[in-house]
Amino acid sequence: MKILLINIPFVFESKNDISLSHCLGILQIASFLKQNNCDVEILDALQLGINNVQKKDGYYRVGLTNQQIVDKINYDYDLIGISIPFSHLAFLAHELIDKIKEFYAKIPIVIGGVYPSTQPKLAIQSKADFIVIGEGEEPMLQMVNYLEKNIKDLPNCIIHKNANLD
């Protein structure tokens, strides 16, 4: 299975606050998946677009544009994982997911990180297909097995977009 893991752009209150994230969660997940024979690539939209700073609505958005991210995706991917490490980045992630789905509607998208783990009822409103709650390494491997082997049941830490969370 070919997987793309995306570290999304970030927002900062001032230009002086702009810094890189080491996206350790994505790196740990990628390493674990590679150890389990998955083909994994990482797209660090923050690092690749660190010089792309746009002021909007009182904050600074730093990173590749959504279109630039979409342009780096291709139909070869079987799964796209998006990390949302902070709740204040949720709106960026939702916008990015919408844009990806415009071009690659059939590629499943799974989101993880602090935002979906702490606010699943809000995260499920995105166009993501799945949400990982908690640590991502084992659930992402279970997601791969679910998609590749047509396993019927998802583990409790993965929520499908059609789930009823009430």
N, C-alpha and C positions, 0 to 999 in steps of 0.2 A: 504494500500500500504506500502510495506517495502522499506525504503530508506536508502542508505549509503551516508554520506557526508564525503569527504576526504579533510583533510588539507595536502597538498603535502610537500615533503622535501624542504628545502631551500638551497640557495647557499650564501656563505660569502666570502669576499675578504681575510680575515685572520682568524686564529683560535681565536684571541682575540675578534673578532666580533660575535662569535657564541652565540646565545641567542634563547630562546623559543618565539614563537608567541602565543598569547592567542586565536587566530582564532575566534575573537568575532563575525564576520559575520556568520560563520558556526553555532556558538552557538545560535545566534539570530534566524537564519532560523530553526534550529532544534527545538527550543522552540516553535516557531510559528506553525510549522507543527504538533508538538505533541498536541498543543492546538486544532488543527483541526483534531484530531483522526488519525494521521499518525504514523506508527511505524518507528522511526528514530534511526539510530546508527551513531556514529562519529568515524572515523579512523584518528587519529592525527599522521600522518607518521613522522612528525618532532619530536614530543615529544617522541613517542615510539622508535625512532631511534636516539635520541640525542647523544648517544655515538658512533654511526656509522658515522665516519667522513672519507671521501675519498677525497684526493687531485686530481684534474683533471683540466688540461688546465688553471692553474693559479688561481683557486678558490677552495673552500672547499664545497663539497656537504654533507649536514647533514640530516640524516633521514633514514627511512627504504629504502631498495632497491626496485626497481619496482617489482621484483619477490616476495619479502616479502609482499608487498602491495597486489599483485594479490592473494597470498596464503591466505590472510585474507578475501577475497571476496568469496561469494558462490552464487549459482544459486537462492537462496531465494529472492534476491534483485530484486525489480521491477524498480528501478531507482538509478543511481549513480550520485551524484553531486560532482563536484570538484571545489574548490576555488583556484583561481590564483590571489592572492592579489597584486602582483607586476609584471610589464612587464618583468623584467629580469628573472623571473621564468618560462616564457612561454615555453622555450625549454624543461624544466623538465616536465611540464604538457603535452606537445605534446608526449614526449617519454612514459610517464606513460599511457596516453590514448591509444596509439598504443599497449602497452603491455596488458592492460585490454581487449581491443577488440580482441586480439589474443585468449583469453580464454573465454570471455563472450561477444561475438559479438551481441547477441540478447538483452542484457540489455542496455536500453537507457542511454546515458551519457549526462549530462547537465553541462556546465561550467559557472562560474560567477566570479566576482571580477573586480579589476581595469583593468587587461589586456584585457579581452574580452569586457569590457564596453568602453574602450578607443581605442581599435584596433580590431574591429569586423572583418575587412577584413582579418587580419592575423589569428585571432582565428578560423574563419570558415574553415581555411585550415587544422585544426586538424581533427581527426576522431570522435570528439564529435558530438552528434546528434543535440544538441540544445545549444544556447548561451543565457544567461540572460544579458540584458543591464540594468545597474543601480542597485538599491536595490533589494535584492533577496527574501524577505519574501513572499509577495503577488504573484510574478511571479512563485515561486516554488509551491505554492498552486494551482495556475492556471495550472501549468504543470501537477500536480497530477490529477486534474480534467480532463484535456485534455487526459491523458493516460487512466484513469479509466473509464471515461464516454464517450469516443470517441467523444469529442467535436471537431467540424470541424476546427474552427479557433483559432489560437494562438493569444494572445495579442501582441501588437506592440513591447513590451519590450523583447519578446522571438523570436529568429531567428532560423529557422530550417536549418539544414546543406545544404539543396538543394536550399536555398534562393539565389537570385541574388542580390548582394550588390552594383552593379554598378549604 
